Amino acid sequence: MAKRKQYPLRVDPEIWDAVQRWADDEMRSANGQVEWILRRALKDAGRLPKRQASASSSGEKDEPGAA
């Protein structure tokens, strides 16, 4: 697995609470949920890096609930 980039994130507490609740509903960590949200936004904008886009199209699930 590739090394992950660590990044301190400042976010409004109400936004973080909403992300945490969403993550709990999807059985993910809050960090995993943020990464899923970012990946989905990049895919929708056509900006997902090629390596990630090919993994997504080859059957990797990116639907809510897919951990």
C-alpha positions in Angstrom: 0.0 0.0 0.0 1.3 3.5 -0.8 2.3 5.8 2.0 -0.5 8.2 2.9 0.0 11.9 3.2 -0.7 13.3 6.6 -2.4 16.8 6.6 -3.7 18.8 9.6 -7.3 19.8 8.7 -9.1 22.7 10.3 -12.8 22.4 10.0 -15.9 23.9 11.5 -17.1 21.7 14.5 -20.6 21.4 13.0 -19.2 20.2 9.7 -17.0 17.7 11.5 -19.9 16.4 13.6 -21.9 15.8 10.4 -19.0 14.0 8.7 -18.6 11.8 11.9 -22.3 10.9 11.9 -22.1 10.1 8.2 -19.0 8.0 8.8 -20.7 6.1 11.6 -23.7 5.4 9.3 -21.3 4.0 6.7 -19.2 2.0 9.2 -16.1 4.1 8.4 -13.7 6.2 10.4 -14.1 10.0 10.0 -10.8 10.0 8.2 -11.9 7.3 5.8 -15.1 9.3 5.2 -13.2 12.5 4.4 -11.0 10.5 2.0 -14.1 8.9 0.4 -15.8 12.4 0.0 -12.6 13.8 -1.6 -12.2 10.9 -3.9 -15.9 11.1 -5.0 -15.6 14.9 -5.6 -12.4 14.4 -7.7 -14.1 11.6 -9.7 -17.2 13.7 -10.3 -15.0 16.6 -11.5 -13.0 14.4 -13.8 -9.8 15.1 -11.8 -9.2 11.8 -10.2 -5.6 10.7 -10.8 -5.4 8.0 -13.6 -4.2 5.2 -11.2 -7.3 5.8 -8.9 -9.7 6.2 -11.8 -8.7 2.8 -13.3 -9.0 1.1 -9.9 -12.5 2.6 -9.6 -13.6 1.5 -13.0 -12.2 -2.0 -12.5 -14.8 -2.9 -9.9 -13.6 -1.1 -6.8 -16.7 -0.1 -5.0 -17.1 3.6 -4.1 -20.7 3.5 -3.2 -21.8 4.6 0.3 -21.3 1.8 2.7 -18.2 0.4 0.8 -15.4 0.5 3.3 
